[in-house]
Amino acid sequence: TRARRVEIAAALQLNETQVK
């Protein structure tokens, strides 16, 4: 689903911010 893809993208961004 598109909504699910957006959620995953947001989670990835959050993860990247935490890692950095």
Biotite code that builds the C-alpha atoms (Angstrom):
import biotite.structure as struc

atoms = struc.array([
    struc.Atom([0.000, 0.000, 0.000], chain_id="A", res_id=1, res_name="THR", atom_name="CA", element="C"),
    struc.Atom([1.152, 3.545, -0.597], chain_id="A", res_id=2, res_name="ARG", atom_name="CA", element="C"),
    struc.Atom([0.359, 4.579, 2.979], chain_id="A", res_id=3, res_name="ALA", atom_name="CA", element="C"),
    struc.Atom([2.471, 1.673, 4.269], chain_id="A", res_id=4, res_name="ARG", atom_name="CA", element="C"),
    struc.Atom([5.359, 2.820, 2.041], chain_id="A", res_id=5, res_name="ARG", atom_name="CA", element="C"),
    struc.Atom([5.110, 6.334, 3.488], chain_id="A", res_id=6, res_name="VAL", atom_name="CA", element="C"),
    struc.Atom([5.143, 4.901, 7.009], chain_id="A", res_id=7, res_name="GLU", atom_name="CA", element="C"),
    struc.Atom([8.226, 2.839, 6.212], chain_id="A", res_id=8, res_name="ILE", atom_name="CA", element="C"),
    struc.Atom([9.964, 5.876, 4.717], chain_id="A", res_id=9, res_name="ALA", atom_name="CA", element="C"),
    struc.Atom([9.222, 7.880, 7.870], chain_id="A", res_id=10, res_name="ALA", atom_name="CA", element="C"),
    struc.Atom([10.550, 5.054, 10.048], chain_id="A", res_id=11, res_name="ALA", atom_name="CA", element="C"),
    struc.Atom([13.717, 4.864, 7.948], chain_id="A", res_id=12, res_name="LEU", atom_name="CA", element="C"),
    struc.Atom([14.245, 8.612, 8.289], chain_id="A", res_id=13, res_name="GLN", atom_name="CA", element="C"),
    struc.Atom([13.810, 8.390, 12.054], chain_id="A", res_id=14, res_name="LEU", atom_name="CA", element="C"),
    struc.Atom([16.217, 5.459, 12.205], chain_id="A", res_id=15, res_name="ASN", atom_name="CA", element="C"),
    struc.Atom([18.813, 7.365, 10.174], chain_id="A", res_id=16, res_name="GLU", atom_name="CA", element="C"),
    struc.Atom([18.493, 10.369, 12.466], chain_id="A", res_id=17, res_name="THR", atom_name="CA", element="C"),
    struc.Atom([18.979, 8.158, 15.525], chain_id="A", res_id=18, res_name="GLN", atom_name="CA", element="C"),
    struc.Atom([22.008, 6.425, 14.016], chain_id="A", res_id=19, res_name="VAL", atom_name="CA", element="C"),
    struc.Atom([23.619, 9.728, 13.082], chain_id="A", res_id=20, res_name="LYS", atom_name="CA", element="C"),
])
